[in-house]
Amino acid sequence: MPARLRHPDLLLAGLVLLVVLAWAAVPALFTGQDPVQGVPADRLQGPSAAHVFGTDHLGRDLFARVVHGSRLTLQATVLAVLIGLVVGTLVGLVAGSLRGVVDDVLMRAVDVLLSIPALLLSMALITALGFGTVNVAIAVGLGTVANFARVMRSEVLKVSTSPYVEAARASGVRTTGVLFRHVLPNAAGPVLALAALEFGVAVLAVSALSFLGFGAPPPAPEWGSLVSGGRDYLATAWWLTTLPGLVVAAVVLSANRIAQALENGATT
């Protein structure tokens, strides 16, 4: 039996992420509705053939807002993961390679960061940085640095004792060459799997901060702000919160499933 048929959930997860990425890249292919301008006569219409996700209190097509909102949300998510990956990898690489006092200082700082709930840390950072999608991404990214640093340090300590690394040192290869040519590539696997997992976490964190009003100002659509905007109409227009919320949940679960496959070494 083909491997992809043994993992239909993994195939579905990949399909969900591909569709959402396509939304962000070319939203016009999926909807011709304006995400900002509404038709007052169409306000608070339920899901139908004309409006797949229904309309909001201003008559704006909710599906169009979800599709166009994927760009802002995913841009913030990717930037957050890249910040956490790059900074955390460098911290873990330095700590694991230099060890001694440098390792102790860096890891104690990482322990402090790990002791603070990630969302609380992100909220504190964005309060200092200011509101906006980019600042949300920076705050969320800095909140994930400690996770990447811990995993990278652990892998560097393990890889550094490998025979090929010892052979490279014995042959006179410079320390930086050993680190970036031998240690880093062989320690990167678990860190990249963590990046896939953190992608889902970052989507949730970015959406949560947007829900709280820290993201892009209205009328720009973001997934979190769409859920937040529908709270006043829960009794009469359930789709305003439920459908964007289901999209967020589907993306998070799909990213987590792919991260699990990467961690287990699955490729299909």
LINUR-V929141 format. One line per field, one symbol per residue. burial: + if it has 9 or more other C-alpha atoms within 8 Angstrom, else -. A space follows every 50 residues. Layout:
# LINUR-V929141
burial: ???
This chain:
# LINUR-V929141
burial: ---+--+--+++++-++--+++++--+---+--+++-++--++++++--- ++++++-+++++++++++++++++-++++++++++-+++++++++++-+- -+++-++--++-++---++-+++-++----+++-++++++++++++++++ +++++++-++----++-++---+---++++-++++-++-++-++++++++ ++++++++++++++++----+++++++++++-++--+++++++++--+-+ +++++++++++++-----
